Amino acid sequence: MTASNYPDTFIQQIDDLVALAPVIPVLKIEHLEDAVPLAQALVDGGLPVLEITLRSDAALDAIRAICKEVKGARVGAGTVTNVTNLQAAIDAGSEFIFTPGATPALLAGAIAANIPMVPGIQTVSEMMTAMDFGYRRFKFFPAAAAGGTAILKSIAGPFPEVRFCPTGGIRPANANEYLCLSNVMCVGGTWLTPDDLLEAKDWDGIRELARAARSLRG
Ligand SMILES: O=C(O)C(=O)C[C@H](O)[C@H](O)COP(=O)(O)O
């Protein structure tokens, strides 16, 4: 048993967030000046829940800028891989945390820091370890490479209380195959921000990709 458990209220907060949109854009923001117009385009397109990955030098400042300037955006940090990153993401204003994997330090760290977290898992055993801490909402990463919809369907039987945000290899062509599963709460992906549109600062184009993604699931 763990000393303290992940609170049920955080599970509810995650459920409330994912109810806002079926897709969570996974963003790597290289240029700080792109942060606000990019986030605004995604919010305008109907995708308000954003995962800003800590994969660029600008990431933490991007989180700060979007939290301050983009009304309606719900900003979380992604690629959080250790408790140092976790604290930096919280200090920048992240409302929630996504991780690619689930270390005991991170699982305990989010509870200690009092922030909702969606840990990444790839196997049932990793998931069960996180469930011992009280977690019930997971990123399934890397979704396509780890078994795709087949593994999620198999997990639904023994673990009906668990819901997933599959991420990694999700595209418009296969997103609905995931979204129609009972244990999929949303999907994540980078397809909303293709390099060519980002380089061209084509915010209208990104808004249209978001609009299309918004209507993926009725
Ligand atoms: O960094 C993290 O925290 C991740 O989980 C990785 C991202 O989710 C994937 O890189 C998205 O994969 P694609 O949508 O296939 O490009």
The ligand as an SDF file (V2000), in Angstrom:
LIG
                    3D

 16 15  0  0  0  0  0  0  0  0999 V2000
    6.2840   13.1810  -25.0910 O   0  0  0  0  0  0  0  0  0  0  0  0
    5.3180   12.6180  -24.5860 C   0  0  0  0  0  0  0  0  0  0  0  0
    4.9240   12.8130  -23.4330 O   0  0  0  0  0  0  0  0  0  0  0  0
    4.6060   11.6730  -25.4050 C   0  0  0  0  0  0  0  0  0  0  0  0
    3.7670   10.9670  -24.9320 O   0  0  0  0  0  0  0  0  0  0  0  0
    4.9290   11.6110  -26.8140 C   0  0  0  0  0  0  0  0  0  0  0  0
    3.8240   12.0760  -27.6980 C   0  0  0  0  0  0  0  0  0  0  0  0
    2.5960   11.7710  -27.1530 O   0  0  0  0  0  0  0  0  0  0  0  0
    3.9680   11.4880  -29.0260 C   0  0  0  0  0  0  0  0  0  0  0  0
    5.1610   11.9310  -29.5800 O   0  0  0  0  0  0  0  0  0  0  0  0
    2.8460   11.8100  -29.9490 C   0  0  0  0  0  0  0  0  0  0  0  0
    2.9770   10.9600  -31.0230 O   0  0  0  0  0  0  0  0  0  0  0  0
    2.4210   11.2840  -32.4720 P   0  0  0  0  0  0  0  0  0  0  0  0
    1.0780   11.9030  -32.3550 O   0  0  0  0  0  0  0  0  0  0  0  0
    2.3960    9.9480  -33.1410 O   0  0  0  0  0  0  0  0  0  0  0  0
    3.4190   12.2080  -33.0880 O   0  0  0  0  0  0  0  0  0  0  0  0
  1  2  2  0
  2  3  1  0
  2  4  1  0
  4  5  2  0
  4  6  1  0
  6  7  1  0
  7  8  1  0
  7  9  1  0
  9 10  1  0
  9 11  1  0
 11 12  1  0
 12 13  1  0
 13 14  2  0
 13 15  1  0
 13 16  1  0
M  END
$$$$
